Amino acid sequence: MSQYGLQIPSSGKYDLVALGALVHRLDPGVVPFRKAYECAIHVSGGEYNVAANLADCFGMRTAIVTALVDYPIGELIAERVRAMGVTGIYKRFPHDGVRGPNMATVYSDRGFGVRAPVVFYNRSNEAASYLKPGDFDWEQIFGEGVRWFHSGGIFASLSETTPELIIEAMEAAHRAGAVVSFDLNYREKLWRASGGSERAVATLRRIVQHVDVLVGNEEDLQKGLGIPGPEVSAASALDPATFAAMIEEVIGQFPRLRVVATTLREVLTTCRHRWSAVAWIDGRLYQAPTCELDVYDRVGGGDGFASGFFFGLMSGRSPEEAVRLGWAHGALLTTFPGDTTMATLEQVEAFARGGSARIQR
C-alpha cells in the first residue's frame, strides 16, 4: 500500500513489531510514595505500550522483542503481555536470587490538582540494558512478514548496546520492506544517568537516519536531536506553529522522514489538560481539534496517540482521520488507570468524529 509517502505492506504475520524494555510501574494513586501503603502494578514500556494498544483496542497482530527475567516479576509481566494480546519474543535471563538481573521498576504517583505527578526509576542491573546486536534473529522475525517496526528513545538510553540493537533491527526491517517508526520519548533522567545530553543527541541522530515515521514534540526535537527552535512555553503549548517551524530543519537533516507527529498538551492542573495533536505527513500539516481532558492518569497518553495514529496510517485512513484517531485514543487513555489502553475502537472512532460537546473547533 503506497500512501503518505510510505510503502506500507498490506499484510504480514505481524502488523507491528516493537523493540524495547518491559517494566512494571508501581502506582500508589494520589498518595505520594513517602506516605504510600499500597500500590497497583502496571506493566508498561514506552515501546511496548504501542504494541499493546494496537492489539487490545485496534485488533492488530503485534509482538514485543525484549528481555525477560525468569523470576516471579518476569512471570507477572509475561502474563500481562499475553493478556493484552501481544506476542512476546524474549531473550531470557536467569535471576541469581539476590542481585538480578532485574525487570526495571518505575515509581509514579499521580499527583492531584496543583500537586504535580512524580516519576522516578530503579533500573539498576536491568536485563533489557544487556540486550545487544546478535541477540535476535531478525531475518526470521521479519521473514514471517512484518508491516511496521517501532522502537523508541527510552530503550536507546539504557546502555551502549541498545542503540546498536535498534539500528540492527531497523536495517533488517528496511530489507524486509517494513515501515520504521521511532518515538524520541526524551527522558532527561535516563540520559543523565547514561552519558548526558551530548550522548543523547549523538545516539538519537544516528538512529533517526533510519526512520520513516518520527514521533516527538518540540522538546524532544530540541533536546533529543539538537534541532534549534524557540523556547517552549506553556502559552504556546497548543500552537502548532512552533512544531511546524522546526519541521523544515528536521526534514532537511533527516531526508528519509515522511511523517513527523506529536501531541500538543497544555497542563492547567494535574487533573485538567487541554489536548491536541499535529502531524506533518508527506509535505502537509494536519491538526486535530482541541479538547479539555479530565485526567485520571496521564502516563501513556503519548503512546496512546502514537498507536491510534499508526493504526490510522496502516488501515489506509486519510491523514486527517489518522491524526484524529491518535488524538482521540490518547485522550481516552488518560481516563484509565495504567499505561495501556482500556478503550474500545468504537469509543475511539466516536470521539474522533466529534462525539464530545467539549471539542473546541
N, C-alpha and C positions, 0 to 999 in steps of 0.2 A: 504494500500500500504506500504510494508516494503522496505525501501530504505534508504541509507546513515546512517544506524543505527537507523533510525526513523521509527515509525509506524504512517504513515500519513493516517487518514481516507480518503476513496475515494470519499465520498460525505457528504453533510450536508446542512442545510438551509443557513449557512454562511461558506464561505471559510476561512474567518478570522474575529475575533472579537478583537478590540483593546480597552484598558482601559487607559485613560489619560485625560489631560486637553485640552480644546479648548481655543485658544487665538486669538486675532486679532492683526496683525502686521501693524504698520504704517510705510510706506516706502516713504521717500522723494526723492528716487533715489540717484543720486550722490551728492546732496546738503546736507551738514551736518545740523543736526537739529537746531543748533543755528542760521542758516540762512534760514531755510525752510519756505516756504509759502504755500505749498500744499503737500498732502500725498496720495499715493494709500493705500488701505486697503486690506491686505491678511489674509484670515482665515487659521489657522495653528495649530500646536501642534505636538511635536515630535512623539507621538504615533499615533495620528490621521492621520498624513501625509502618513504613511504606508498604512492604510486602504483606504485613498482617492486615492493614486496612483494605488493600486491594482484594485480598482473599475473602475477608469476612463480610465487608459491605458490598463490594462490587462483583463478587463471584468469579474472580480471576484465579488462575492457577499460578502460584508463586512459591518461591523457595528462598531460604536464607542460608548462605555459606558462612560458617563461623566456627568458633571454638566452643567445645562443651567439656566441662569437667565432670568426671564420674564420681559424684557425691550427691547428697540429698538436694542441695541447692540446684545443681545441674539437672537433676531429675525433675524438680519443680518447674524449672524453666522450660525443659523439653516438653513437659505435659502441656504447658500453656501455649507453646508454639503449635503443637498438634491441635489444640482446641480452637485456635484461630484459623485452622485450615492451611497452614504453611508447612511445606516440606523442609525438614532440617537436613542440610548436607554438612556434616560435622567432621572436624578433626578433634578427636577425643584425647583428653589429658587425664592421667591418674592424679588423685589428690593424696598428699602424703600424710593426711590426718592432722597436720599441725599448721603448716605454712602455706599450703596450696600446691599448685597454682589455683587461683580462685575465679569465680564468676563475680564481676565487679558489682559493687553496691553503690547506688545513688540515693542520697538522702534529700528529701524535698518536702518541706512543709508549705502549705498552700498560701499562707498569709490570709489577710482579710481586710477589706476596706483600705485604710491608709497604710496598713502594715504589709509590706511587700513580701512576695514569696521568696524562699531561700533554697538554693541548690548547692550541695557540696558532695564530695565523692570519697569512696575508698576504692581506688583502682590499683592498689598495691599488689604486685605479683599476679596481675590479671592474665588469664590464659590467652585471651584474644591478642594481647600485645606480643605474644611469641609467634603469631602466625607470620609466615614468610613465603616468598616465591617458591614454588615447587610443592607446596603442601596440598594442592588440589589439582585434579586432572581436568583442566578447563576444556580441553578438546573433547573429552567425554561429556562434560556438562553441557557445553554449547552444541555438541554434536547431536544431542537429543532434541534440539530445537528450542531456542530462547528468543523471544521477541524483543526484550528490553532488559538491560543490565543497569543496576543502580548501586551507588556507594556514596560515601559522604566524608566530610571533614572531621567528624568525631573519630571515626575509625583511623583516619590518616594521622591523627595527633598522638596515637597511643605508643608508637615506638619508631625506631629507624626502619623496621622491616615492613610495617603495614602499608606505607605508601607504595613500596615496591610491589607488594602483592596486588594492590589496587590497579597499578599500571599494567602488570602482567595480565590481570583479568580483563581490563579494558581492551588491550591489544587482541586478546583471544575473542572478545565479543565482537570487535570490528571484523576480524577474519570470518566470523560466523554470520555476519550481516545483521547483528542486533544493534538497536539504538542504545547509546550510552548516556546515562544521566548521572549528575553529581550534585549533592546539596552541600554547599560550603559550610553551613552549620558552625560558624566560627565560635569556639568556646575559649575565652581568654584564659580561664583557669587551667584548662587542659594543655594549651600550648605553652603557657608559662612554665608548666612542670616538665615540658619536653623540648626545650630549646628556645622558647620565646618567639617574639613576633617575626624576627628575621627568618628563622627556620620555617615558621608557618607560611610566610609569603613564598619562600623558595620552593617549599614542598607542594603547596596547593597550585602554584603556577605550573609546575611540571605536570601535575595530574590533569589540570583543565585543558591542556593542549590536546587531550584525547577525548574531550567531552562534546556531545551533541546538544544536550539539554542541561542547562545550569539553573539551579535554584539558589537564590541568595539575595539578601537585602542590601541596602546601601552600606551598612556597617560591615557585612560580610565581604563585599567587593572592595571596600577600602582597607580593612584590616587583614583580610584573608588573601587578597590578590594584589594589594598595593596600588589599586586604581585610585587616582586622585579624584576628589569630589568635595562638594561643600560640606560643612559641618552639619551632621544630622541633628535636628532639634525636634522637640515634641510638637512644636507649632506646625511643622511641615510633615508630620508623620503620615498623613493621609493624602498628601500631594504627590502624585506620581512624577512630577517634574524633575525632582532630584534624581530619582532612579533613571528616568528617561535620558537625562543629561549625561549619565555615566555610561549608557549603553554603547554609544558610538566608540568610546575609548575601549570598552571591553571587547567589542566585536573586532576592532582594529587589531588588538593584541592577540585575540583568540579566534581566528577566522573560521575555525571548524564549527563554532557555535551556530545553531539555527534557532534556538529558543532560550530565552532568559526570563525567569519569572520570580516573583516574590509576593509575600503578603505585606499589607500595609496596616499597621496597628497603632492606635493612639490609646494609651493607658490612662484612663480617667481615675480609676481606683483599681485595686487588685481584682475587684469583682465586676468592674464595669469598663468595657473597652469599646472603642469604635474600630470597625474591621473592614478592610477591603483587600483587593489583590490586583496585581497588574502583571502583564506578560508581554514581552517583545517576541513576536513569532514571525520569523522569516521576513523581517523588514517593517512590520507594522506593530503598533502598540495597542493592546486591548486592556480595558479596566473593568473590574467587577463593580457592582454598586457598593455603597457603604451601608452598614447596618450597625446597630448598637447591640452588644452582647452582654448578657448577664453570665459572667464566667464562674463556673464551678471549679474547674481545674485547667489551667492554661497550658500545662505541659503536653506536648504532642500536637498542638494546633497547626504548627508549620508543616509537620509531617502529614497531617490530615489534608492540608491544602495540596501538597505535592502529590499525594496518592489520588485524590479526586481529579486533579489536573492531568496526571498521567493517564488515568482511565479515560478521560475525555479525548485525549490525543490518540490513544490506542484503539478506541471504539469508533474513530472517524467522525467525531462531533466537530462542529465548526469551532474556530478559535474562540469566539465569544462564549460558546457553550462550555468549552473545556475550562476556561478561566472561571466561569460561574460555578461549575461543578466543584472545582478545587476550593473556591471561596466558600461555597455552601457547606461542603464536608468539613473543612477546617473550623468553621463557625460551630457546627453541630458538635464536633469532637470536644470543644471546650465546655460543653454542658454535661459531660460524663466524667466520672472518676477514672483515673488511669491515663495511660499514654496512647492507647489504641482504641479503635472505633467501637461504638455500640449502636451506631446509626444504621438504618436500612437505606437501600438505594432509592426506595420510594420517597423517604423523607428528604434525602439529598436533592433529588430531582424536583420535588415540590418547592423546597426552599430556593433552589437555583432559578426556578421560574418566577419567583417573586411571591412566594407563599408566606409573606410576613408583612404586617401593616407597618413594621418599623423600618422597612427599607426606605432610604432617602435617595431619590433618583436625581 
